[in-house]
Amino acid sequence: MPDPALGRTFALFARSGRRVLVVDDDAAVRELIAEGLEELGYSVLAAASGEAALALLLNSRGADRRATGANAPVLAIIDAQLPRLSGLDLAERLLAARPALKVLMISGYFVPRGVPWRVLRKPFHMDQLAAAVREEIG
């Protein structure tokens, strides 16, 4: 059973200003994750697709200033089952451009064995997400 106080405990450890990218095509899930991370003290960028995430982070002319330089995300939370560009392909493309980026994959479906990133199964509680984020980026 999840401990409701656990999320508050992790908030004490969240580093203000550490940026997290959340990519999920389900708006409700994306917003819930973003709100939970913001409550924990993280800064959040959100994208509804792999293509939007790439444009946000990698398109040098159109890159969002909130996503570059010192503002670049340190963690990408990516739905494994995105339409068109899969979450797995997105993670590989992001890491090719930003090798220091950490990845946390989320999925309510099957994820192939051998995926090199931590996978958090949907549905999950915010304390589980907080614990996974803390393990990835401190």
Contact map, one row per residue, 1 for C-alpha under 8 A:
111000000000000000000000000000000000000000000000000000000000000000000000000000000000000000000000000000000000000000000000000000000000000000
111101000000000000000000000000000000000000000000000000000000000000000000000000000000000000000000000000000000000000000000000010110000000000
111111100000000000000000000000000000000000000000000000000000000000000000000000000000000000000000000000000000000000000000000000100000000000
011111110000000000000000000000000000000000000000000000000000000000000000000000000000000000000000000000000000000000000000000000100000000000
001111111000000000000000000000000000000000000000000000000000000000000000000000000000000000000000000000000000000000000000000000000000000000
011111111100000000000000000000000000000000000000000000000000000000000000000000000000000000000000000000000000000000000000000000100000000000
001111111110000000000000000000000000000100000000000000000000000000000000000000000000000000000000000000000000000000000000000001100100000000
000111111111000000000000000000000000000100000000000000000000000000000000000000000000000000000000000000000000000000000000000000000000000000
000011111111100000000000000000000000000000000000000000000000000000000000000000000000000000000000000000000000000000000000000000000000000000
000001111111110000000000000000000000000100000000000000000000000000000000000000000000000000000000000000000000000000000000000000000110010000
000000111111110000000000000000000000001110000000000000000000000000000000000000000000000000000000000000000000000000000000000000000000000000
000000011111110000000000000000000000000100000000000000000000000000000000000000000000000000000000000000000000000000000000000000000000000000
000000001111111000000000000000000000000000000000000000000000000000000000000000000000000000000000000000000000000000000000000000000000010001
000000000111111101000000000000000000000111000000000000000000000000000000000000000000000000000000000000000000000000000000000000000000010001
000000000000111111000000000000000000000011000000000000000000000000000000000000000000000000000000000000000000000000000000000000000000000001
000000000000011111000000000000000000000011100000000000000000000000000000000000000000000000000000000000000000000000000000000000000000000000
000000000000001111100000000000000000000011100000000000000000000000000000000000000000000000000000000000000000000000000000000000000000000000
000000000000011111110000000000000000000001100000000000000000000000000000110000000000000000000000000000000000000000000000000000000000000000
000000000000000011111000000000000000000001111000000000000000000000000011111000000000000000000000000000000000000000000000000000000000000000
000000000000000001111100000000000000000001111000000000000000000000000000111110000000000000000000000000000000000000000000000000000000000000
000000000000000000111110000000000000000000011110000000000000000000000000101110000000000000000000000000000000000000000000000000000000000000
000000000000000000011111000001001100000000011110000000000000000000000000000111000000000000000000000000000000000000000000000000000000000000
000000000000000000001111100001000000000000000111110010000000000000000000000111100000000000000000000000000000000000000000000000000000000000
000000000000000000000111111011000000000000000011100000000000000000000000000001100100000000000000000000000000000000000000000000000000000000
000000000000000000000011111001000000000000000011100000000000000000000000000000100110000000000000000000000000000000000000000000000000000000
000000000000000000000001111111000000000000000001000000000000000000000000000000000000000000000000000000000000000000000000000000000000000000
000000000000000000000001111111100000000000000001000000000000000000000000000000000000000000000000000000000000000000000000000000000000000000
000000000000000000000000011111110000000000000000000000000000000000000000000000000000000000000000000000000000000000000000000000000000000000
000000000000000000000001011111111000000000000000000000000000000000000000000000000000000000000000000000000000000000000000000000000000000000
000000000000000000000111111111111100000000000101000000000000000000000000000000000000000000000000000000000000000000000000000000000000000000
000000000000000000000000001111111110000000000000000000000000000000000000000000000000000000000000000000000000000000000000000000000000000000
000000000000000000000000000111111111000000000000000000000000000000000000000000000000000000000000000000000000000000000000000000000000000000
000000000000000000000100000011111111100000000000000000000000000000000000000000000000000000000000000000000000000000000000000001000000000000
000000000000000000000100000001111111110000011100000000000000000000000000000000000000000000000000000000000000000000000000000000000000000000
000000000000000000000000000000111111111000000000000000000000000000000000000000000000000000000000000000000000000000000000000000000000000000
000000000000000000000000000000011111111100000000000000000000000000000000000000000000000000000000000000000000000000000000000001000000000000
000000000000000000000000000000001111111111110000000000000000000000000000000000000000000000000000000000000000000000000000000000000100000000
000000000000000000000000000000000111111111110000000000000000000000000000000000000000000000000000000000000000000000000000000000000000000000
000000000010000000000000000000000011111111000000000000000000000000000000000000000000000000000000000000000000000000000000000000000000000000
000000110111010000000000000000000001111111000000000000000000000000000000000000000000000000000000000000000000000000000000000000000100000000
000000000010011110000000000000000000111111100000000000000000000000000000000000000000000000000000000000000000000000000000000000000000000000
000000000000011111110000000000000000111111110000000000000000000000000000000000000000000000000000000000000000000000000000000000000000000000
000000000000000111110000000000000000110011111000000000000000000000000000000000000000000000000000000000000000000000000000000000000000000000
000000000000000000111100000000000100110001111100000000000000000000000000000000000000000000000000000000000000000000000000000000000000000000
000000000000000000111100000000000100000000111110000000000000000000100000000000000000000000000000000000000000000000000000000000000000000000
000000000000000000001110000001000100000000011111000010000000000000000000000000000000000000000000000000000000000000000000000000000000000000
000000000000000000001111100000000000000000001111110110000000000000000000000000000000000000000000000000000000000000000000000000000000000000
000000000000000000000011111001000000000000000111110110000000000000000000000000000000000000000000000000000000000000000000000000000000000000
000000000000000000000011100000000000000000000011111110000000000000000000000000000110100000000000000000000000000000000000000000000000000000
000000000000000000000010000000000000000000000011111111000000000000000000000000000101111001000000000000000000000000000000000000000000000000
000000000000000000000000000000000000000000000000111111100000000000000000000000000000100000000000000000000000000000000000000000000000000000
000000000000000000000000000000000000000000000011111111110000000000000000000000000000000000000000000000000000000000000000000000000000000000
000000000000000000000010000000000000000000000111111111111000000000000000000000000000000000000000000000000000000000000000000000000000000000
000000000000000000000000000000000000000000000000011111111110000000000000000000000000000001000100000000000000000000000000000000000000000000
000000000000000000000000000000000000000000000000001111111110011000000000000000000000000000000000000000000000000000000000000000000000000000
000000000000000000000000000000000000000000000000000111111110011100100000000000000000000000000000000000000000000000000000000000000000000000
000000000000000000000000000000000000000000000000000011111110001100110001000000000000000000000000000000000000000000000000000000000000000000
000000000000000000000000000000000000000000000000000001111111001000000000000000000000000000000100100000000000000000000000000000000000000000
000000000000000000000000000000000000000000000000000001111111111000000000000000000000000000000000000000000000000000000000000000000000000000
000000000000000000000000000000000000000000000000000000000111111000000000000000000000000000000000000000000000000000000000000000000000000000
000000000000000000000000000000000000000000000000000000000011111000000000000000000000000000000000000000000000000000000000000000000000000000
000000000000000000000000000000000000000000000000000000110011111100000000000000000000000000000000000000000000000000000000000000000000000000
000000000000000000000000000000000000000000000000000000111111111110110000000000000000000000000000000000000000000000000000000000000000000000
000000000000000000000000000000000000000000000000000000011000011111110000000000000000000000000000000000000000000000000000000000000000000000
000000000000000000000000000000000000000000000000000000000000001111110010000000000000000000000000000000000000000000000000000000000000000000
000000000000000000000000000000000000000000000000000000000000000111110011000000000000000000000000000000000000000000000000000000000000000000
000000000000000000000000000000000000000000001000000000011000001111111011100000000000000000000000000000000000000000000000000000000000000000
000000000000000000000000000000000000000000000000000000001000001111111111000000000000000000000000000000000000000000000000000000000000000000
000000000000000000000000000000000000000000000000000000000000000000111111000000000000000000000000000000000000000000000000000000000000000000
000000000000000000000000000000000000000000000000000000000000000000011111000000000000000000000000000000000000000000000000000000000000000000
000000000000000000100000000000000000000000000000000000000000000011111111100000000000000000000000000000000000000000000000000000000000000000
000000000000000000100000000000000000000000000000000000001000000001111111110000000000000000000000000000000000000000000000000000000000000000
000000000000000001111000000000000000000000000000000000000000000000100011111100000000000000000000000010000000000000000000000000000000000000
000000000000000001110000000000000000000000000000000000000000000000000001111100000000000000000000000111000000000000000000000000000000000010
000000000000000000111000000000000000000000000000000000000000000000000000111110000000000000000000000011110000000000000000000000000000000110
000000000000000000011110000000000000000000000000000000000000000000000000111111000000000000100000000011110000000000000000000000000000000000
000000000000000000011110000000000000000000000000000000000000000000000000001111100000000000000000000000111100000000000000000000000000000000
000000000000000000000111000000000000000000000000000000000000000000000000000111110000001000100000000000111100000000000000000000000000000000
000000000000000000000011100000000000000000000000000000000000000000000000000011111100001000000000000000001110000000000000000000000000000000
000000000000000000000000000000000000000000000000000000000000000000000000000001111100011100000000000000001110001000000000000000000000000000
000000000000000000000000000000000000000000000000000000000000000000000000000000111110011000000000000000000010100000000000000000000000000000
000000000000000000000001100000000000000000000000110000000000000000000000000000111111111000000000000000000000000000000000000000000000000000
000000000000000000000000100000000000000000000000100000000000000000000000000000001111110000000000000000000000000000000000000000000000000000
000000000000000000000000000000000000000000000000010000000000000000000000000000000111110000000000000000000000000000000000000000000000000000
000000000000000000000000000000000000000000000000111000000000000000000000000000000111111011000000000000000000000000000000000000000000000000
000000000000000000000000000000000000000000000000010000000000000000000000000000011111111111000000000000000000000000000000000000000000000000
000000000000000000000000000000000000000000000000010000000000000000000000000001111100111111100000000000001000000000000000000000000000000000
000000000000000000000000000000000000000000000000000000000000000000000000000000010000011111110000000000000000000000000000000000000000000000
000000000000000000000000000000000000000000000000000000000000000000000000000000000000111111111000000000000000000000000000000000000000000000
000000000000000000000000000000000000000000000000010001000000000000000000000000000000111111111100000000000000000000000000000000000000000000
000000000000000000000000000000000000000000000000000000000000000000000000000101000000001111111110000000100000000000000000000000000000000000
000000000000000000000000000000000000000000000000000000000000000000000000000000000000000111111111000000000000000000000000000000000000000000
000000000000000000000000000000000000000000000000000000000000000000000000000000000000000011111111100000000000000000000000000000000000000000
000000000000000000000000000000000000000000000000000001000100000000000000000000000000000001111111111010000000000000000000000000000000000000
000000000000000000000000000000000000000000000000000000000000000000000000000000000000000000111111111110000000000000000000000000000000000000
000000000000000000000000000000000000000000000000000000000000000000000000000000000000000000011111111000000000000000000000000000000000000000
000000000000000000000000000000000000000000000000000000000100000000000000000000000000000000001111111000000000000000000000000000000000000000
000000000000000000000000000000000000000000000000000000000000000000000000000000000000000000000111111110000000000000000000000000000000000000
000000000000000000000000000000000000000000000000000000000000000000000000000000000000000000000111111110000000000000000000000000000000000000
000000000000000000000000000000000000000000000000000000000000000000000000010000000000000000000010011111000000000000000000000000000000000000
000000000000000000000000000000000000000000000000000000000000000000000000111100000000000000000110011111100000000000000000000000000000000000
000000000000000000000000000000000000000000000000000000000000000000000000011100000000000000000000000111110000000000000000000000000000000110
000000000000000000000000000000000000000000000000000000000000000000000000001111000000000000100000000011111000000000001100000000000000000100
000000000000000000000000000000000000000000000000000000000000000000000000001111000000000000000000000001111100000000001111000000000001100100
000000000000000000000000000000000000000000000000000000000000000000000000000011110000001000000000000000111110000000001111000000000000000000
000000000000000000000000000000000000000000000000000000000000000000000000000011110000000000000000000000011111000000000011110000000000000000
000000000000000000000000000000000000000000000000000000000000000000000000000000111000000000000000000000001111111000000011110000000000000000
000000000000000000000000000000000000000000000000000000000000000000000000000000000000000000000000000000000111110000000000111000000000000000
000000000000000000000000000000000000000000000000000000000000000000000000000000001000000000000000000000000011111000000000110000000000000000
000000000000000000000000000000000000000000000000000000000000000000000000000000000000000000000000000000000011111100000000000000000000000000
000000000000000000000000000000000000000000000000000000000000000000000000000000010000000000000000000000000010111110100000000000000000000000
000000000000000000000000000000000000000000000000000000000000000000000000000000000000000000000000000000000000011111100000000000000000000000
000000000000000000000000000000000000000000000000000000000000000000000000000000000000000000000000000000000000001111100000000000000000000000
000000000000000000000000000000000000000000000000000000000000000000000000000000000000000000000000000000000000000111110000000000000000000000
000000000000000000000000000000000000000000000000000000000000000000000000000000000000000000000000000000000000001111111100000000000000000000
000000000000000000000000000000000000000000000000000000000000000000000000000000000000000000000000000000000000000001111100000000000000000000
000000000000000000000000000000000000000000000000000000000000000000000000000000000000000000000000000000111000000000111110000000000000000000
000000000000000000000000000000000000000000000000000000000000000000000000000000000000000000000000000000111000000000111111000000000000000000
000000000000000000000000000000000000000000000000000000000000000000000000000000000000000000000000000000011110000000001111100000000000000000
000000000000000000000000000000000000000000000000000000000000000000000000000000000000000000000000000000011110000000000111110100001001000000
000000000000000000000000000000000000000000000000000000000000000000000000000000000000000000000000000000000111100000000011111100000000000000
000000000000000000000000000000000000000000000000000000000000000000000000000000000000000000000000000000000111100000000001111100000000000000
000000000000000000000000000000000000000000000000000000000000000000000000000000000000000000000000000000000001000000000000111110000000000000
000000000000000000000000000000000000000000000000000000000000000000000000000000000000000000000000000000000000000000000001111111011000000000
010000000000000000000000000000000000000000000000000000000000000000000000000000000000000000000000000000000000000000000000001111111000000000
000000100000000000000000000000001001000000000000000000000000000000000000000000000000000000000000000000000000000000000000000111111100000000
011101100000000000000000000000000000000000000000000000000000000000000000000000000000000000000000000000000000000000000000000011111110000000
010000000000000000000000000000000000000000000000000000000000000000000000000000000000000000000000000000000000000000000000000111111111000000
000000000000000000000000000000000000000000000000000000000000000000000000000000000000000000000000000000000000000000000001000111111111100000
000000100100000000000000000000000000100100000000000000000000000000000000000000000000000000000000000000000000000000000000000001111111110000
000000000100000000000000000000000000000000000000000000000000000000000000000000000000000000000000000000000000000000000000000000111111111000
000000000000000000000000000000000000000000000000000000000000000000000000000000000000000000000000000000010000000000000001000000011111111100
000000000000000000000000000000000000000000000000000000000000000000000000000000000000000000000000000000010000000000000000000000001111111111
000000000100110000000000000000000000000000000000000000000000000000000000000000000000000000000000000000000000000000000000000000000111111111
000000000000000000000000000000000000000000000000000000000000000000000000000000000000000000000000000000000000000000000000000000000011111111
000000000000000000000000000000000000000000000000000000000000000000000000001000000000000000000000000001110000000000000000000000000001111111
000000000000000000000000000000000000000000000000000000000000000000000000011000000000000000000000000001000000000000000000000000000000111111
000000000000111000000000000000000000000000000000000000000000000000000000000000000000000000000000000000000000000000000000000000000000111111
